[in-house]
Each structure stands twice: as C-alpha cells, then as structure tokens.
Amino acid sequence: MSRIGKMPIPFPDAVKVSIGTDSVEVTGPKGSLTTAVPGGISCAIENQKIVVKRAEDTKQAKAYHGLTRSLLANAVRGVTEGYKKELDIVGVGYRAAVEGNRAVFNLGFSHPKELVIPEGVEITIDKATHVVVTGYDKQRVGEVAATIRSMRKPEPYQGKGVHYSDETIRRKVGKAAT
C-alpha cells in the first residue's frame, strides 16, 4: 500500500468537502478548489477525514493513489491557510509595482514587463523590491511566481535579477579574480 496514499486527510469544520463520481470539491474560507479523481481511485469521508482508496494494485493505480491524496491535502491546506511565495528583485533601478489587476516590473529592459494577475492570486510588493505572491491554489501561486522569476533570471556574476527569497544563487568568479 502507498505510504502517502493510505494516510487520511483531516479537515476542520470550516471546510466543506463534497465527493462526486470523478472529482472532489473542497470549499473553505479562502475559496473553492475542485480536484479530479482518476479511474480506479475512490474517496470517502470517515470521521471528519478524507480517505483515498484504490481498487487494484497495478503500478499506475499505486502512482495515482499517492498523487490523488497529495492533491487533496494541498487543496484542504490551500482553502484553510493558503500558499505564499516570496521573491526578491536585485539590481540597480530594478523595481516592481501593482497597478490595478496588473503587476509592472522594471528589470533593466528598454520597456517595463507587465503581468496580468490571475483570479485567485494576490501580489503585494514591499519596498519595490520584495514581491509576495499569495493564493489558495498551490499550482497557480507557483506558476505565477515562476513566471515572475523567468522575466529576469538571476545571473551568476553579479546576482542581478529576480530570485526566490529562500534561493541561493551560486556566484561565479569573474575575469578580474584571476
């Protein structure tokens, strides 16, 4: 049996879980998420916990068992606590600002880069160089943070660019050090 898949997922009273034939909808104070359940996997609610079971012991069913449980656990955590990614902007003149439903980034190019903030994601900018992406959908928060980072990836010589706050940039020695 899958070590991850067999663990039940507890959820608080504020979260409402409705199980359909091929999906599970999790609704909480922060929002609502629907997770698809693949064939051969079933979900049930027992003692205020979601239990994920599989019908057969094929390799594919075992993989889907753990995956489904992880996705449901992420959905429950997302609608109760939410997810957060922090990014830092490093460079002279590099800055960001939020204008309505768009985030505008000045990253050393001849024109500013713009990002339309998707539904369910919130971007806040502190001191014009610290970006915080929050939301209830883990995939969407990570995708928006990765899009922001890809606008100007950190370079290894001076460390300029956009990087995650907990990321360490491996710095290279330049020509002058030889």
C-alpha positions as CSV (number, residue, x, y, z in Angstrom):
1,M,0.0,0.0,0.0
2,S,1.2,3.5,-0.7
3,R,2.7,5.2,2.3
4,I,1.4,8.6,1.3
5,G,-1.9,7.4,-0.1
6,K,-3.0,5.5,2.9
7,M,-2.8,8.5,5.3
8,P,-6.2,10.1,5.9
9,I,-6.6,13.8,5.3
10,P,-8.1,15.6,8.3
11,F,-10.0,18.8,7.6
12,P,-11.5,21.4,10.0
13,D,-15.2,22.1,10.5
14,A,-14.9,25.3,8.4
15,V,-14.1,23.2,5.3
16,K,-16.9,21.6,3.3
17,V,-16.0,18.5,1.2
18,S,-18.3,17.1,-1.5
19,I,-17.3,14.0,-3.3
20,G,-18.6,13.4,-6.8
21,T,-18.1,10.4,-9.2
22,D,-14.8,11.7,-10.7
23,S,-14.0,14.8,-8.7
24,V,-13.8,16.1,-5.1
25,E,-14.7,19.7,-4.4
26,V,-13.2,21.4,-1.3
27,T,-14.7,24.7,-0.1
28,G,-13.2,26.7,2.7
29,P,-12.9,30.3,4.0
30,K,-10.3,31.3,1.3
31,G,-12.1,29.7,-1.7
32,S,-13.1,26.6,-3.5
33,L,-11.0,24.0,-5.4
34,T,-12.0,21.0,-7.5
35,T,-9.6,18.1,-7.8
36,A,-10.1,15.4,-10.4
37,V,-10.0,11.8,-9.2
38,P,-8.6,9.3,-11.8
39,G,-10.3,6.0,-12.5
40,G,-9.6,3.2,-10.1
41,I,-9.3,5.6,-7.1
42,S,-12.2,6.3,-4.7
43,C,-12.6,8.8,-2.0
44,A,-14.8,8.7,1.1
45,I,-15.3,10.8,4.3
46,E,-14.8,8.9,7.6
47,N,-14.7,10.7,11.0
48,Q,-14.0,14.2,9.6
49,K,-11.2,12.8,7.4
50,I,-10.9,12.2,3.6
51,V,-9.8,8.6,2.9
52,V,-8.4,7.7,-0.5
53,K,-8.5,4.1,-1.6
54,R,-7.6,2.2,-4.8
55,A,-9.4,-0.7,-6.4
56,E,-6.4,-2.6,-7.8
57,D,-2.7,-3.0,-7.3
58,T,-1.3,-2.0,-10.7
59,K,1.7,0.3,-10.9
60,Q,-0.5,3.1,-12.4
61,A,-3.1,2.8,-9.7
62,K,-0.4,2.9,-7.0
63,A,1.0,6.1,-8.5
64,Y,-2.4,7.7,-8.8
65,H,-3.2,6.7,-5.2
66,G,-0.4,8.8,-3.7
67,L,-0.9,11.6,-6.2
68,T,-4.6,12.0,-5.5
69,R,-4.0,12.0,-1.8
70,S,-1.4,14.8,-2.1
71,L,-3.5,16.9,-4.4
72,L,-6.5,16.7,-2.0
73,A,-4.2,17.5,1.0
74,N,-2.9,20.5,-0.9
75,A,-6.5,21.6,-1.6
76,V,-7.5,21.4,2.0
77,R,-4.5,23.3,3.2
78,G,-5.0,25.9,0.4
79,V,-8.6,26.7,1.3
80,T,-7.8,27.0,5.0
81,E,-4.3,28.5,5.2
82,G,-3.3,29.4,1.7
83,Y,0.1,29.4,0.0
84,K,2.8,32.1,-0.3
85,K,5.9,32.5,-2.4
86,E,8.3,35.4,-1.8
87,L,10.7,36.8,-4.5
88,D,13.4,39.4,-4.3
89,I,14.4,41.8,-7.0
90,V,18.2,42.6,-7.1
91,G,19.7,45.2,-9.3
92,V,20.2,49.0,-9.6
93,G,16.9,50.5,-10.8
94,Y,15.1,47.2,-10.8
95,R,11.7,47.6,-9.1
96,A,8.0,46.5,-9.3
97,A,4.6,48.0,-8.7
98,V,1.0,46.8,-8.7
99,E,-1.4,48.9,-10.9
100,G,-5.0,47.6,-10.7
101,N,-5.0,44.0,-11.8
102,R,-1.5,44.2,-13.4
103,A,1.9,44.0,-11.9
104,V,4.6,46.1,-13.7
105,F,8.2,45.2,-13.5
106,N,11.2,47.4,-14.4
107,L,14.0,45.0,-14.8
108,G,16.6,46.8,-16.8
109,F,15.0,46.3,-20.2
110,S,14.1,49.2,-22.5
111,H,10.4,48.7,-21.6
112,P,8.6,47.6,-18.4
113,K,7.3,44.0,-18.3
114,E,3.6,43.6,-17.3
115,L,1.9,40.6,-15.8
116,V,-1.9,40.3,-15.6
117,I,-2.7,39.0,-12.1
118,P,-4.9,35.9,-12.5
119,E,-8.1,35.2,-10.5
120,G,-7.4,33.7,-7.0
121,V,-3.9,35.1,-6.8
122,E,-2.8,38.2,-5.0
123,I,0.5,40.0,-5.5
124,T,1.8,42.5,-2.9
125,I,5.1,44.4,-3.3
126,D,7.1,45.7,-0.3
127,K,9.8,48.4,-0.7
128,A,9.5,48.0,-4.6
129,T,12.0,45.0,-4.5
130,H,10.2,42.3,-2.4
131,V,7.3,40.6,-4.2
132,V,4.9,38.3,-2.3
133,V,2.5,36.0,-4.2
134,T,-0.3,34.5,-2.2
135,G,-3.4,32.4,-3.0
136,Y,-5.3,29.3,-2.2
137,D,-4.3,27.2,-5.2
138,K,-0.7,25.9,-4.8
139,Q,-0.2,25.3,-8.6
140,R,-1.4,28.8,-9.6
141,V,0.7,30.5,-6.9
142,G,3.8,28.6,-8.0
143,E,3.1,29.2,-11.7
144,V,2.8,33.0,-11.2
145,A,6.0,33.1,-9.1
146,A,7.8,31.1,-11.7
147,T,6.6,33.5,-14.4
148,I,7.8,36.5,-12.5
149,R,11.2,34.8,-11.9
150,S,11.5,34.0,-15.6
151,M,11.2,37.7,-16.6
152,R,14.8,38.2,-15.5
153,K,16.5,35.1,-14.1
154,P,19.4,35.8,-11.7
155,E,22.8,35.9,-13.3
156,P,25.7,34.2,-11.6
157,Y,28.3,37.0,-11.8
158,Q,26.7,39.9,-10.0
159,G,23.5,38.3,-8.8
160,K,21.2,40.7,-10.6
161,G,17.6,39.5,-11.4
162,V,14.6,38.1,-9.7
163,H,15.0,35.1,-7.4
164,Y,13.1,33.4,-4.6
165,S,13.8,34.7,-1.1
166,D,15.0,31.3,0.1
167,E,17.0,30.5,-3.1
168,T,20.8,30.7,-3.0
169,I,22.4,31.9,-6.2
170,R,25.7,30.2,-7.0
171,R,28.1,33.0,-7.8
172,K,30.9,32.7,-10.3
173,V,34.2,34.4,-10.1
174,G,34.7,36.9,-12.9
175,K,37.8,37.6,-15.0
176,A,39.2,40.1,-12.6
177,A,39.7,37.5,-9.9
178,T,42.3,35.5,-11.9
